[in-house]
Amino acid sequence: MASFIVRRLTMAAGLVLLVLTLIFAALQFVPGDPAVLLLSTGTGGAPSPEAVERVREQLGLNQPLFAQYAQFLGGVVTGDLGESFRTQQSVLQAISERLPRTLQLVLLGTVLSICIGVPLGAVAAVRGGWADTAVTALSSIGMALPVFVFGAVLILVFAIALGWFPAGGYVNPLHDPVGALASMILPATTLAVGFSAQIARMTRSSVLEMRGQDWVRTARSIGLAPLVVFRKHVLRNALTPVVTVVGVGFGVLLGSTVLVERVFNYPGLSSLLIDGVTNRDYPVVQGIVIVIALMFIGINIVVDLVYGVLDPRVRRS
């Protein structure tokens, strides 16, 4: 297990370096001079060449490309992601304020997806018949339904018509846990619709495959109770691919929150990203992309480790 962990961490380190290199390279093709953009923010005329050159020197833009790359990597390692062109706030501070809100939303959406998708997929595989047909149909609808449409329907029904939940906004869970949970129910449910459909389909396929394995038939033949056979020999092995779907889907949900946060006026990381793109605030956009990329890589490493725990054969790969 130790060698398996070392191999995965080594691969992750190489992948992180590759991703950071691609992000740095992409920034070189962004049109416009960051120094000119910084000086032009909030002013009417074009900045003087002397002022532009002074800012370029402060930002290190007049240095050779390799020196800028080394400075970029050093900033990521030390947590210095620069300052916002628009607000002059530290990018890391701005992200640290918004990221926990998005993580709360994504985590709740993931939990709801697992609680809905795994039981539905298992029931569809075990019961078959009308249950299988119903779950398959619901899964297809859930995967095809746009999140902004479903979110708007939830607001119309449960916020406006019934008044059960707030239509949007954010409540700090440290100040009002109940209010915070209520404010996240509708957006988290919107996120969970498509994700739970994917989990249900994967669980169904995996359970059907595991039920036909030799060890399952052997367990039944020696007289083990059906519930014991399902729990120990079917579901445990069937959850291995489901874990992969959940891990990858968690990272995908971080990107899916862009529309959801806009629909529900939720001040999370995705809203900050949209504002950064709108205002051409390159340091903010760059910092958010770096953080999301690193989180996605970290999630995949955790998934690999959990995969190795569930299936010892993976450790030898």
PyMOL commands that set and color helices and strands:
alter all, ss='L'
color gray80, all
select helices_A, chain A and resi 2-28+34-40+49-59+65-78+91-127+129-144+147-161+177-211+214-221+226-263+269-278+282-310+312-316
alter helices_A, ss='H'
color red, helices_A
deselect
rebuild
show_as cartoon
